[in-house]
Amino acid sequence: ASPLSVKLSVAANSVIKAAVTNTGSSALNLFKAGTFLDDAPVQKFDVVQKGAFVPFEGILKRVGFQNLTEEAFQLLEPAQTLEYEIDLATVHNLNQGGKIQVSTAGAIPYTRPGSLTLSPEAAVFESNVIDIEIDGALASKVVSVAKMMELSKRANMDRDCSGTKRDQTVQALESCATMSGAAAEQAASGSAEKFEEYFKTTSASVRKSVSDRLAAIATECGSTTTGKTSLHCLDVLGACSRGTLAYTLPAFNLVATCDLAFEMLEVTSRRCHAQDLASTMLHEFAHAPGVYGPGTQDLGYGYAAAMRLSSTRALNNADSFALYA
């Protein structure tokens, strides 16, 4: 059984309280990025209304696993509980009000205390589901990420990608197109055993879905002047927090690469499952609904966490696609 328990409750209208408990016998150093432990406006919960997911309007990001520091982790001792409050209305449009269901699930990478090397395992979690009656008038007064953004759609990357960053981006896009295209072919008709390793099934319909998304990503990576996303080499939203390689704002199909990625990553690595610029582009484009909808989420970062996901969750996890490719 997983040593991580997550219990959700309602704090006030659209504000959710998450109580995170270490039920195991050993301390866990939980990787914060991209989970409800993250201060950034990332996707922390599934929000459902009338049988459909309420669109997410925050950011989804890829984080680096190299040169990690203690600040990247949250220590959780055995039997310790930490509580967090998150306002759903900051990243979901709940202005219409009404009944919603909220839950969260995934897998969090971790280290043991005193180590900055990620464990080959990951802490799997699945919360309870809570029903909430939202007051739309109150929710509409919350300052959301979407409200804060005044974005100008850019048709290509030329306006803020220049010099070395442009050269790296062009090379990464070329590698991304090749890698995604080859992976799309493998998903459709390649090794069933290898496909099952990443997506936990050999179902023909799932293989087609994975292949179709990867083919769409290959098309998106195949051009520097046209596409379904606006691609930036600058931190246009101020979201390149410590350890962030790149991020996507799905509501606007906006993708931005952070300085850390240009400084730390190779354009293409020959090491299996290594992070590089090409796979980072693939990861971010997997988030963008304009490339292939609906976009994926971040349910498990890195190989260890991704391998702990069910087939359904792997199919909705951006890193599962990047790792497979």
N, C-alpha and C positions, 0 to 999 in steps of 0.2 A: 504494500500500500504506500501511496505517496505520503511524505512527511509534511505536506503543506495543506492546510485547511483554509478556505476562504468563505466567510459568512457575510452576506449582504443584508442590509436593512435600510429603511428610509430615515433620513435625518430631517428633511424638510422639502416638500414639493419635489423639485427635480434634483435635490442633493442626496447622494447615496453615501452610506457609510460602509466601508469594507474592513472587516476584522480579519487579519491574516495571522494564523497561528502555526507554529512549528510543533507538530504532534510527534516528531521523531525524538530519538535519544541523542542526536548530535546537532551541534550548531550549524546553521546554514548562512553563507554569505551570498545573498540573492542579487543577481544582476538586475539593476533597476531599469535600464533603458527599455522603452517600448512596452512597459507593463503599468499596472496601477501604482507602482512604486515610483514612476517617472513624473517629474514636475511638469514636463512639456504636455501640450494638448494632444496627446496621442490617443489611439483608440483603446479604451480600458474595459469597455462593456459591450455586450450585444444588447441592443434596444429594439424590441419588436412591438409593433402596433398593428392590430387587425391582421395578424399572420404574416406581415412583411417587415423586413428590417427598416428601421428609421435611418435614412442616409447619414453617414458620418461626415462631418464638415471640418475636422481637425487635420493634423498631419500624421503621416506614416513615414517612418524613417529606417535607414539601415545604420547600424552602429558597428564600430570597429572593435575587434577582439585583441588587437595588438597594443602593447604598452599600456595595459590597464592599470589604474591606480585604485586606492582604497575608496575614493569618492564614487567609483562606479558601482559599489555594492551596498547593500543594506544587511547588516548582521541581524540574525534572528536566532536567539538562544532556544534550547529545548523548552517547551511549554510557554514560551513568550508569545504575546499577542500584540501586534501593532495595528492601530486604527487609522484609516485614511478617509477623508471626505472629498468627494468629487461631484461637481455640479454638471449633470448630463447636458444641460442647456448650453454650456459653453461650446460643445462640439456636436450637438444634435439639435435640429429645429423641432422644438416641441410647442410651438406657438399655437397649434390647433387644440392642444390639451387632449384630455381623454385618457383612457386606460392604456398602460404600456406594461410590458414584461421586461425585466432586466436580469442579466446573468453574465458571468464571465468564465472563461476556461482557456487553458493553454498549457505551456510548459516553460519554466523559467530556468535559464542556465545558472549555475552557482559554483562557488568554490568552498573549500573548507577554511575555517578561520586561520589566518596567518599565511594563506596562499593567494596569489593573484592569477593562478592558472585554473582555467575553467575545468570542472569535473567532466568526465566522459558521459556522465548521467545528467538528467535535468529533473527539476521538481515539477511534476504534473499537478494541475489543480483544476477543479470544477466546482463552482459555487452553487448555492441554492438559487432558485428563480424566484424573484419577488414581483408582485403586482403593485402598480402605483397608479393612482388617479391624479393626473397632472392638471394643474391650474394653468391654462395656456396664457392667460393675461400676465401671471407672475413670471412664467418662463420667458415670455417675450421681452421682459425687462433686463434679462441677463445679457451681459455683453459677451457675445459669442466670437469665436475665432473668425468666422465668415464676416461678421459685421466690422471687424477691425481691419480687414484686408481691403485695400483699394488696389486692385490688380489690373494691369494693362496686359492684354493677351499679346504675346509675341509669336509671330508666325515661324521664326527660326531662332537659332542660337547666336546669330552674328552680333547682336547688339551688346551683349555683355560677356561673350566668350571671345577672348583674344589672346594672342601670344602663345605661350607654352600651354595654358589651360585649353585653348582651342585645339592645339595639336593633340594633346592628350585625349580630349573629348572625341575628336574625329576618329582617332585610332581605336578608342574604346567602343564607339558605336559600330565600327567595322567588325571588331571582334565579337561584339554582342550579337550582331546580325548573323554572323557565321555560326556562333555557338548556339543561338536560339533556333536557327534553322535546322541544324544537325540534331538538336535535342527534340524538335518537333517530329522529325522523321523517326527517331528512335522511339518516341512515345507512341507513335502510330503503329510501327511494325518491328521495333527492335526487341531486345531481350526483355521477356516478361519478368524474369527474376530480378533484373536491375530496376525495372519500373516498380515492382512490388516493394522493393527496399525503401523507396522514397514515398510512395503513395498508398502502400498497404493493401493493394488490390490489383487484380489483372483484368478487371471489368472492361469490356470493349467501350462502353459509354464513357467511363472515366478516362481511358487512354485517349479517346477522341477529344474530350474536353481539354485535357492537358496539352495535347498536340495542337489544338486550335489556338489556345492562348499563346503557346510558344511561337507558333507561326505568326500570330499578330504582333508579338514583340519583335520578331525578326524583321517584319515590315517596318515597324516604328524605328528600329535601330538602323534601318537601311538608308536613311536620308538625313542630311543635316539642314535641309531647307523646308521640308514639309513634314507633317505628322499630326497626330491627334493631341500631342502634349506641347506645352511651352517649356523648353529646356533652358536652364540657367546655370551659369558658372559662378554666380554670386549668391550670397545668402540673402535673397530678396525678402524673406519674411523674418529674418533675425532668429531663425530656429536651429542654427548650427551650434547647439550646445556641446559641452565636452563629450568627445567620443563619437559624435554624429558624423557619418560619412556623406550622407545625402538624405533628402526627404521629399515626400510627395504630398501635395494638397489635392486629394482626389476630387473635391467639389469643383475645382478649377482645372483639373488635369495639368497641374503645374509640378515640374520636377526641378530641383535645385541640387547641385553637387557642392559640397562644403570644401573649404580649403584643406581640411584634414585628409580628404580622399586624394586630392592632387598631390599632397606632400608625402603621404604614407604608403599609398598603394601603387603596385605595378599596374600598367595598362592591362596586361594579361599574364596570369601566373600559370605555370605548368603543374603546380601542386594541386592535387585533388582537394576540393572544398575550400581552397584558399580564397580569401577576399581579394578582389582586384577591381579595377575601374569597370571593366566589361561586365562582370557579374553584378556589380552595384547598379549599373544602368538597367540590367535585366530585372533585378529585384524591384527597382523603383517603377519601371514600366508595368510590372505585374500588378502594382497597386492602382494604376490609372484606369478608371472605367472607360475612358475614351479609347483606349487601346483595345481592351477586351473586357466587357462588362458581365457581371459586376466585378469591380476590382477586388484584389485579395487583401487580407489583413496581415498583421504580424502576430502570429499565435505561438511561434517558436523560433528564436534566433539561433542560428548555427546548427551543425549536424546533430549534436546530442539532443537538443530540444526538439528539432524537427522530427527525429526518429521516434519520439514518444507520442506523436500526434496520431489520432485516428485517421482513416482514409478521408472522411468528410472534412476534417480540419486541415489535413495536409493539402487538400485541394484548394483550400482558402488561405494558404500560408505562402507569402511571397518568397521566403527563403527556401521553401521546398522546391520551387521552380529553379531558383538560382543554383542550389546545390545539385539538383538532378542534371542541369545543363553542364 
